[in-house]
């Protein structure tokens, strides 16, 4: 019972996903999935999460791979600057442009095609995500942590950062045990809240 109380308190205090904080209504559709990938790209730099979230909100106008690709480098820099993402604005603008082009070339701009290519294999999905410029293994974990809301085949997903947060709160650092503490639609919220705790 204590574990469920701890989890409920955590969800009450910190229980929103990073996507939700960035204004992304995550659905299994190209635009919201792409906006999540942009957020993960921003989070992959050494920058505070709230700055990445703010910049992701500013980049919402380029909410598909095609729109991001069509935007000029300067338009992307300007949006990043409006979100106060100024330290890495130029290199990130370049990475976003290259990432959008990669998605168009390989997946017709639709991350659901990447999902289909992974065919339910989490390791393959994580590897495909790291082919996107700027996204490394940690960024792939953030994406999986968030996208489990709409891609149930990867549930329950608790990366090492989320498991570290569980240990810190005295919870069992085991994905299946943590999943038993919440409903399926709350897994992404719990994983994000735990990661923010670590």
N, C-alpha and C positions, 0 to 999 in steps of 0.2 A: 504493500500500500504506500509506503514511504516513497518508492521510486515513482509511482504515478503522481503523487502530490508534487514531487520535485519537478517532474516533466510539465505538469499543468501550470505550476508557477512560472517556469521558464517560458512556456508558450504565451502565457498572459503578459509577461514582461518584454520578451524579445521575439515573439512568435510571428514575424513576417519574413518572407523570403527576400532575398536581395532583388529579385525580379520585381516583386510587388513594390518594394521601396523605390525602384526606378520607374514605376508607373507602367510596368509591363503586365498586362492581363494574359498570363501564359496559357496558350492553347496550342493544340497540335496543328498549327497552321504556319505557313512560311514566314509571315511578318513577325509574329511574336517570338518564334524560335530564333529568327535571325537577330532580333533585338536582344535576346538573351545572350547570344554569341558575342555581340558587340559589348555588352556589359562585362562578360568574362574576359574579353580582350583588354578592356580598360582596367579590370581588377588584376590583370597579370603583370602590371608594372608595379614598382615599389611605391605605392601610393595608398592613402587611406581610403577605405571602402566608401565613406560618404562622398568623397570627391569623385570616385568612379561612378557612383549612383547619380550624382548631379550631372556629370558629363553625359551619361547614358540618356538622361532625360532630354538634354539639349540635342543629342544626336537622333532623337526619335523622328525628326523630319526626314531622315535618311533610313527609314525603317525596313527596307528590303535590300538585298544584296545589289540589285540593279540600281536602286536609288543611290546607294553608297558609292557604287562604281561611277555613276553619272555625275556625282558631286565633284567639284574641283577640290584639289588638295587644300586650297586656302579656305574653302567653305567648311571643310571638315575641321581645320585648325581653328577657325572662328567659333564653331560650335563647341569645340573642346575648351576654348578660352572662356566662353560664356559660362561653362560649367566649372570654371576655376581649375581645370586640368591643364595647367600651364607648363609644368616641369617637363612633361613628355609629349607636349602637343604635336610637335612636328613629326617625330618618329612614329607616334601613334596614328597620325593622319595617314602616313605612308602605309603602315601595317594594316589599317582598316581598308584602304584601297586595294592592297594586294590580297587581303583575305576575301573581300567581296568578289574580286575577279576569280579567285580559286573556286569559290562556291558556285559561281556562274559556270565556269568551265567544267567542273567535275560533277556538279549536282543540280545544274540548271537553277541555282539560287535557292534550292529547297533542302533544308536540313533533314527533312523526312526521307530523302533519298540516301543521305548518309546513314540514317537509322536503318533503312532497309539493307544497305550494304553490310552493316554490322550484324544484321540478322539475329539480334538478341544476345550477341556476345559482347559483354561489357568491356573486355580487354581490347577487342577490335574497335569498338566505338571510341574508347579513350585514345587509341593510337591514331585513328582518323582525325579526331579533334586536334591532336598535337601537330597535324600537318598545316593547320591554319596559323599564319604568321602571328607571333607573340604568345600563342597559347602553348604552355608546357604541361607536364603532368598535373601540377597543382590546379591550373586553369581548367583542364579536362575534368578534374574532380569537382570543381565548383559547378561546371556545367551539368554534370551528372547529378549532383546533389539537388540542383534546382529542377532539372527537366524530369526527374522521377515523378513529379506531379502529373505529367501528361504522357509519359512513356513508362507504363507500369512494368514492362519486362525487366527494367533495371532495379526495381524495388526489391528489398530495401537497400538503399545506397547511403552508407555512412563512411565517408573517407577518413583518413587518419586524423585530420584536424577535428572532425566531429567526434570521433572516438576519444580523442584527447580531452575534449570538452566533457564528454560523458564521465571519464575517469575523474576529472576535476570535481564533478558534482557528486561523486560517489555512486554513479550508475554503472551497470555492467557495460563494458566496452565491447559489445557484441551486436552486430547489426540485427540479427533476428530477435534478440532479447529486447532491444530498443524498439523494434517495430511492434512488439506486442503491447507497448505502452500507449500507442496512439492508433487512430483510424488511418487507413491508407492515404487519404487525402491530406493528412497532417504530417506525413513523413518528411516532405521537403521542408516544411516549417521547422520541424524538430531538428533535422540535420543542420539547417542553417543556424538555428539558435545555438545548438551545441558548438558549432564551429566558431561562432562569435564569442563564445564563452572561453574557449581554450587560450 
